[in-house]
Amino acid sequence: LRVLPKGYLKAAAGIYTQPPQPTESWQPEGNYTLFYEKQRTASLGYEQQLTGAIHADVEGFYKDLYDLIVFNPDWTNISDNAYVNEGTGTVYGLEVMVRHDPVDRLFGWVSYTYSRSFRQDYADSDQYAFDFDQPHIFTALAGYKLPYGVEVSGRFQYVSGNPYTPYAGAFYDADLDFWSPFSTAPYNSERLGAYQALDMRIEKSFTFKTWRMRVYTDFLNVYKGENPEFRLYNYDYTEYVDVGGLPFVPSPGIELEFYL
């Protein structure tokens, strides 16, 4: 809906469903009692063309999740339903983007997203963050076309670390020979360090009558961000290390494209 010259209001709404996984709905007698997981979603945004090549876009979103499949707390034997549709959840946020279309030699965009996602397994249980809840996501990408078919580009990303549950030790079960950890805070109440990385690319194109070749090199994680992905504990949960992502990696390649 156009509300200003080169400015448009946009909105969307919908209901989505997802079937249970086979491992969740299986029953020995073949009686399937689980419903589909469901969500109601809505978004409202505004887009404005600032110049011939630059656009600004802001959009808010909200999702209401219900009938989420969770483990049955009353489960006692294999003939009972191991899972029930008692979970609920909420997702909401705001995204802002300014982009430069690939006009002349320059292209790119800058975007920021604030989002939160929480769920509750049972009506009388506490709410907690989703395993991949990331409140802050910032991305800046730009590319420039140089003479002689050479193009350079780069991308910077900053993303909040994923939530995790802290542990401070474990109990030893001598009968099962197994360490059972105990947490020192609620589930997903702490957060790993943020992900941040600068990636760059340089490529050269060779264009012929019926085909084109690109020779490029990607430089991943240029300034060697540690970027922890998960926490790994020792056998009795008294020590841990944060396992990071890729180190600095140069990755050359060749791409061929043929015209029919």
Secondary structure, DSSP 8 states (H G I E B T S, - for coil): -EEETTEEEEEEEEEEEE---HHHH--TT-------EEEEEEEEEEEEE-SSSEEEEEEEEEEEEEEEEEE-TT--STTS-SEEEEEEEEEEEEEEEEEEEEETTEEEEEEEEEEEEEEESSTTS--EE-TT--SEEEEEEEEEEETTTEEEEEEEEEE---EE--EEEEEEETTTTEEEEEESSSTT-EE---EEEEEEEEEEEEE-SSEEEEEEEEEESTT----EEEEEE-TTSS-EEEEE---SEEEEEEEEEE--
